[in-house]
């Protein structure tokens, strides 16, 4: 999610919870919900006695303080303004460790220093600049997590002026995992945690069935036709995240369709046919980061990487001339 806010611009597939009745009298679950990171959260838990809201709010506050660039005095905002951060919080350090992991795992396709190019291409809130090969090459010098973000004994520093860091590409997934940790610590066996359409679940729902997620057809969603499913997926101690590029694009001066997802290695909008991807993983952080990386990589490289990663499965939606084409990793459940 290479954007300057938490809500992922790349999140296109809508994930719906379908409750299949296995009990005549559904058990009462407690629901916590509200706004966070520019989107919504919804947490369903079987335990209705404990008030977990203070614990959830504490998690949200820690993540906002560490990584929300819309908060002026957050650690990420101060780092981007000064080019250095000393004695970062444990949350910032943990998110940076995960960022480094998925940057390396994706061979640079999960790229948290991409903002200068995103801004120039007009995919943030600023007006698009005039882009040519010279402009792209000059901005590419600011891109590269491993070369432009340097770890020091006391924190981190940028290698050159103009480098900007955005670690929210896994922010929602990270938050979901932290919320799930709270629930696990309380011994809660059945729950669903959702932030902005990304989900992690454990156990059963209020009707006594495994949590089941329907992945909607992105083209039909865009046309206003909801509830047309591509597949359904059961979640039990698993997470799912989706990313896509069909909604945000523009047509350049030469008539080329430019989707809003950039290839960090070339500096240009991706040109592959992948419309969206849904990633299943054991952690929401991993599902979130890989969904972003896979959209930048394209279907061939993404599928090859997903097949190599333990516990990871993916469904790729490709835009054909007449209809969508679905591709799956070998273990992705198919309805």
Secondary structure by P-SEA (a helix, b strand, c coil): ccccccccccccbbbbbbbbcccccccbbbbbbbbcccbbbbbbbccccccaaaaaaaaaaaaaacccccccccaaaaaaaccccccccaaaaaaaaaaaaaaaaacccccccaaaaaaaacccccccccccaaaaaaaaccccccccccccccbbbbccccbbbbcccaaaaaaaaaaaaaaaaaccccccccccccccccccccccccbbbbbccaaaaaacccccccbbbbbccbbbbbbbcccbbbbccccccccccccccccccccccccbbbbbcccaaaaaaaaaaaaaaccaaaaaaaaacccccbbbbbbcccbbbbbbccccccc
